[in-house]
Amino acid sequence: MNPIKSWRSLMRKKSSLSDGGKSSFKIKQLPFMAFVFTVMLFIVYRTTMYQYQQEEIDKRWNFWGESKTYSSSFGKLRGLPRGIVHANSDLELRPLWLRSGSRSKLSVYSNRNLLAVPVGIKQKQNVDAMVKKFLPENFTIILFHYDGNVNEWENLAWSSKAIHIVAQNQTKWWFAKRFLHPDIVSVYDYIFLWDEDLGVEHFSPSRYVRIVKEEGLEISQPALDPNSTEIHHRITIRARTKKFHRRVYERRGSTKCSDASEGPPCTGFVEGMAPVFSRSAWYCTWHLIQNDLVHGWGMDMKLGYCAQGDRTRNVGVVDREYVVHKGIQTLGGSGHDTTKVSKLKKSTTRQGIDVRSEIRRQSTWELEIFKERWNQAVADDKHWVDPFKGSEQRRRRRWRGIRHSS
């Protein structure tokens, strides 16, 4: 036999055996690869389902309807099993003991709305009338004592049912920023943050709540009786023939209000004396309150940004349930120009200082600081878009077109 042919024949046989071995190996690999692929799909599926379930749990835990940032803070709570974490609180008073039949109802909230009022002992009679209106109508009451006097309130029948917080010479907004955190008041549908000098003879809290729910008002206030001692903005005056109103028309004075007006104080505006917030609106408003600017001047002009949508629709003044603003000066008084103002006694001086004048100066200074902070925040936040700027310009163009055509 030719040696060359024998060598070639041997090589062909070897190559044939080698190819067959590789094919056999590949065939044996297929089940293994299919198994690995199945395991990977299962892992991806389980991971996706876990993430979905965690998101659903976060949504159920979140009272506000906002995306929960639990994951970012979970590291701080790592020592606790997740199910035991109670992220919210409330202002409900809890009894020291209960009958056995009542213990099962412990977690049921009886009060769904909150009234918070800064009070001084000089306004005890007026506050007493106010609380007697609210307490029987499903309200939790919290009193912020700015004069430090609590003991003289104990003889009122409802005093033990209210929550009393004391801090000398502090304002409503100072108290609200520190004691009405959204996580604490999240169980309440509406937060009434009122001044102490409001007459409620013509006011029903339950009927008021019914109206704001029906009309979808996220931020509101009761209208002011035209005979009130102090009226700062025309939009707050009661319209006798209306259930509520969202805007006012004014051709006199420095502020002109027409159909073309898109912002406060012509529309989308309530005043700081008697605001009422929905749960979601308060969540936003609490973050708007500046921790160090305690008088809150200028903030009422920006509350419409917390109206959870169109401020010309979601902000309004309720006419059917109205109050009387008595204009009794506390903590130095308002210092605003008023439509109707009675003659008020000048505050007493302390060590030669006119306290009321000094507080007004402080309020004015804080107003300018707030305006500067707002403008700076708008300039710094490149992603923020004013939701009302475009609609206001379009409305003004339409209004000018109507005027020219008429």
Buried (B, 14 or more C-beta within 10 A) or exposed (E): EEEEEEEEEEEEEEEEEEEEEEEEEEEEEEEEEEEEEEEEEEEEEEEEEEEEEBEEBBEEBBBBEEEBEBEEEEEEEEEEEEEEEEEBEBBBEEEEEEEEEEEEEEEEEEBEBBBBBBBBBBBBEBBBEBBEBBBEBBBBBBBBBBBEBBEEBEEBEBBEEBBBBEBEEBBBBBBBBBBBBBEBBBBBBBBBBBBBBBBBEBBBBBEBBEBBEEBEBBBBBBBBBBEBBBBBBBBBBBBEEEEBBBBBEBEEEEBEBBBBBBBBBBBBBBBBBBBBBBBBBBBBBBEBBBEEBBBBBBBBBBBBBBBBEBBBBBBBBBBBBBBBBBBBBBBBBBBBEBBBBEEEEEBEEEEEEBBBBBBBEBBBEBBEBBBEEBEEEEEEEEEEEEEBEEEBEEBBEEBEEEEEEE
